[in-house]
Amino acid sequence: MDIIIQLVVGGVIGWLASIIMRTNAQQGIILNIIVGIVGSFIGGKLLSPLLGVSAEGFSVVSLLISLGGAVILLAVVNLFRKGKVR
């Protein structure tokens, strides 16, 4: 059951990040899930120590850290694909 919750939350986080970065029309649900999960990992490893907060467990802080990581991931992908962040 835990994996299903992670996939759903990852999909929502990836979808929100794609709306923020204006890449929603280019992505499908599978890519949104991947962006959410990878973004969560990036946020946990990069943003959490940088901000000095713990992103463990299921909380508002961990969701915001995951969203930040997903936005960073999409910004890097856009930078390499289009030559600009947005």
Buried (B, 14 or more C-beta within 10 A) or exposed (E): EEEEEBEEBBBBBBBBBBEBBEBBEEBEEEBBBBBBBBBBBBBBEBBBEEBEBEBEEEEEBBBBBBBBBBBBBBBEBBEEEEEEEE
